[in-house]
Structure formats: C-alpha cells, structure tokens
Amino acid sequence: IGMTREQEPEIYDAIRFGSVLENVVFDEATHKVDYDDVSITENTRVAYPLKFIPNARIPAKVEHHPKQIILLTCDAFGVLPPISKLTKDQVMYHFISGYTAKVAGTEEGVKEPEATFSACFGAPFLVWHPFVYAEMLAAKLDKYGASAYLVNTGWVGGPYGSGKRCSLKYTRQLIDAIHDGTLANLPDSEWEEMPVFGLLMPKNAIKDVPREILRPEDAWKQSGKSAEDFKKTAAMLAGLFQTNFKDFAAKCSPAVRDAGPRQQ
C-alpha cells in the first residue's frame, strides 16, 4: 500500500508486462495501478520472474547448506523486535510455535489483529509431532554451524492501528546484515536480552536501521506511548504464546519449554 518507486525501486520496476498482480485497482485504459486504493483489500500481491530483479542470482540455487537460518514472522502487536538472535532452544521453540498475526484486510471477517500459530509454519502438513521437526532443524544447525535469527516484518512503535509497519528498506538492511556477517561479528556485549521474551536484540543501530526501531519498547515511547502500555501488550502476547505451547510442551525437552516467553 502506498508503494512508490522512491520507496521500493526494485519491486516497483519489476511490476511490468510479465508480472501478475492480485487484489489491486488499476486504470483499465492505461493499466496504471493505484497503490493507494484499498477498496478491495490491503493484502495485495504480485508475482514476477526473478530476472526482473537486478543482481538476482540465476539460477537461484547454491551448492552448500545454509549458513544462516531466518524464521519470519509478522507481529501486528508491535512487541517483537525487527531482528533477534536465537539460541538453539529458542529456534526450536519459535519453530514449533510458528507465530504470525492476521490483520484487517488479510482475511474476510478480520477486523482487529489476531495472533495465529501454525506449528513449524506448516501445521496442516505435519506427520509427526512438531518437536521431531524442531530437533531435525537443530541438528542441522549444529552440524553446519549455522546461526539463526527471528525477523519480524510487522509493526513498530505500537500495534496495528497506531504503530506503523516496519519499513521494507529496514528489513532488507537487516537481512543484508545477516548475510554479510555484520550481525555474526557483533560481540556478545552488543546484544541485550529483551524482557519477557528473552530474545537477544542489538544494543545499537545496525547499518541505517535506527536503534529505537530495533528496540520495541523504545519505539513505543518515541511514538508517544507509555512503557506500561508496551509491557501490558507484551504480557498479553506472551500469554498467547504460552497457551499455544501447552499443546506441545509434554513431548518437548525442558530446555525448549523454558526458551519461550516468561511472565514477569
């Protein structure tokens, strides 16, 4: 929504003949898309050939195992950091949880943000208990020495309706920081544990991403909200995580059970 060439030049220029758009309003004479029109939905989509993106790797494959693992979420409550470094047990916990959120416009009938959990980010397709798949993932991380991060593309400075969506420009820079070693090279002293959720978030700015964006409570306060409001929302989301995890806890190790949020 509201996309311009200045904000997203690569994606904007990739939307041309040969791409497929969904849920957008356009001028039938000129075929020009109105990116500000939300009369159908805010949840617009586009698919385009990879070659439409400059510097894309073609063919899109490598001959080695991943060096970094990224778990992706969209937190509509503005609680989770845009990026956090995960321990092995946290990787397993958040992989099993499979958290994201629905917002108005993504599904019919959704008027307010709703947390949704899908084990291993694909619950309908699982044959075994999610802990089995989480152990497989952890074993791969150990075998190949891969690091793992939780990337949140959701809201900062408040929940949906009062905060704002994390800029794709910032998300891209954080992904770049994962791949170019910027985050891996940060000493332990440059990471700080987030209260309640126990996630490690950077103490300072990363590339051009401001410090306050990376630290949810600071983002809330900068946008005029209180620390108390943030803590109440964080406690609410932590409770949703804990309730969801009750279905899996019995077959998980104590270390994985303890890797989730803790109420203060």
N, C-alpha and C positions, 0 to 999 in steps of 0.2 A: 504494500500500500504506500502510495506517495513516492514510488521509485522514480529517480531521475538519473540521467547519465552522469551527473556530477557525483551522486552518492554511490552508485553501483555501475561503473562504466563497463566492466566485463560482461555482467549479466544483461544490462540494457542493450549492448551491441550484439549480444548473442540472440536476442529475440528478433528474428528476421525470417525471411522465407526459408522454410525448412524446420522451423520450431513449431511446437504445438502448445497453445495456451488454453487454460481451463478456468472457468468462473470469472471471466473479465468482461468488461463493457468496452466496445470499440465502435468507431465510426464506420458504418457499412460502406461508405463511399471511398474513404481514404484508407481504411483498415488501421487507423491510428488508435492505439489502446489508451483508454483513460485510466491511469493508475491510481487516481484519487476517488474513483467511483466504487463504493462498497455496497451498492444496491442489491447485488447478488449475494456476496459474502466477502469477508476479509481474507478468507482462506483460498487465495488464488494460487495457481500452479503453472509451471512451464517446463517443457522438456525440449532439449535441443541437442544436436550432435556435439560430442566432445570437442570436435575440431573447431567449433565456433568460439572456443575459449582460447585466448592467446597463451602460448607456452604450455599447453596441456600435454601430458605425457601420452603419446600414442605409439604403440598400443598401451593401454592402461594396465600394465602389469609389471611386476618385478620378480626376480628370481631368488628372493630371500624372504624369510619370515619378518613380520612387522617388528620394528624397533620400538615403537610406541603404540599403546592401545588407548583409544579415546572412547569413553562412554558419553553419549549425547543425551541431554535432557532439555526440556523447555519448562522452566518453573514459572508459572504465572503468578505466584505469590511473592516474588521478589526476595526470596530468602537465600537461595543457594548462590554461591559465588560464580561469576562467569567462568572461572577456571579453578580447579583444585587438584592437588596431587594426592593420589590414593595409595594407601598401603595395600599389601596383598589381601588382607582380610576385608578392607573396605571395597576393593574391587569385587570381591565375591559377594559382599552384602548388597552393593548397589546394582550388580548384575542380576542377582536374584530378585531384587525389588523391581527393577525395570520401571522407574518412575518417570512420568512426564505429566503434563496438565492439558486439559481441554479448555478453550476459551470461547467466548461468544463468536459465532461465525464459522467455527470449525465443524460443528455438527448441529443438526436440527434439534431445537429444544434447549440447547446450552445457552444460558443467559449470564451465568456467573462462572468464574474459574472453578474447575473441578479437577482434583487430583485423580490420576489414573495410574494403576500399577499393572504391568504385564511382565511376568517372570521371564528373565533373560531377554526382555524386549521382544518376546515372541511366544507368549504362553500357549496359544492355541496349537502350536506346532511341536510342543514338547512331548516326548515319550516317557522320559524318566523324571525323577524329582529334580527341581532346578539346582539343588546343591551338587548333583552329579556333573552338570554342565559347568557350574562355577569352579569345581575342582579341576576340570579339564582346562579351563581358562587359566587358572592359577598355575597349573603345571607348565603350561606353555610359557607363561611369563618367567617362571623360574628357569626353564631350560634355555630360553633365548635371551635372557637378561633384559626383557622389555620393561619399560616404565609404563605407568597407566595414569590417566587423567580423567576427571569428570568435567565436561564442558557444558555450560548452561547458556543456551541462547535465548532464555526467557527475559523476564522483566527486571529492571534495576531501579532503585530509588522508590520502590513501593510496588504494590501488587497491580495486576491488570486493572485499568480504570483510573489509576492515579500515578503509577510509575510509567516508565517508558521501556519499550523493547530494546534490548542490548543491540547496539549498532552492529550491523554485519561487518563493518570496517574493523571494529574492535575484535569481533570473533575471529576474523581472518588473521589478524595480527597475533592473537593468542595461539591459533593453530600453527602459524609460522614459528612462533616461539617454541612450540613443542618439537617441530620437525628440525629446526636449525640448531637445537641444543641449548638455546637460551635458558629454558627452564631447568633442564638437566644439570646445567653448570651452576645453578644457584646453590650456594651453601645452605646447610640446614638453618643457619641463623637468619636467612632471608625468607623463611616460611613461618607462618603463625597459625596455631590451631584455632579454628572457629568454634566458639562456644556452642553447646548443644549437639551440633552435628559432627564435631571432631574433625572436620575436613581441613587440610592444610592449604592455606591461601597465601599468595605473595604479600610480603610486607610493604612493597613499594611498587611503583609503576613498572609495567612491562612494555617495552617498546613505546608506542604512543598511547597506550591504554592507561588512563589516569588511575592513580592509587585508589581514589574513592569509588571508582567503578568496580574495582576488584574486591572491594570490601563492603558487603551488603549493608551492614548497619550504618557505615559512614555515608553510603549513597542515600539511605533513607533520611538521615539527618541533614544532608546537604540539600535535599529537595523539600525540606521544611517539616518533615515528620519526626516524631519523637523516638528515642531509643526504646522506650517502653512499648510503643506500638509495634516496633520491629520484633521485640522479644516475644510479644504475645502471638504474633503471626508465626514466628519461628517455632514456638512451642506447639502451636496448632498443627503445623506441617509435620513436626517431629512425631506427634501423636498419630497422625495418619500413617507414617512410615511404620511405627511400632505395631499398630493394629494390623496392617497388611502383613507384616513379617510373622505374625503369630501362626499363619498357615504353614510356614516353612521351618520355623525355629527348631522343632523337635528333631529333625534329621540333619541339622547344621551343627558344626562344631561350636564350642563356647566362644572361641576367638572371633568367629564370624558373627555370632549373635551379638557380641559386645562391640562390633565395629559400626553399628548403627547409631542413630542419634540417641542422646541421653538427656532426659528432662532434668533441669536444674532445680 
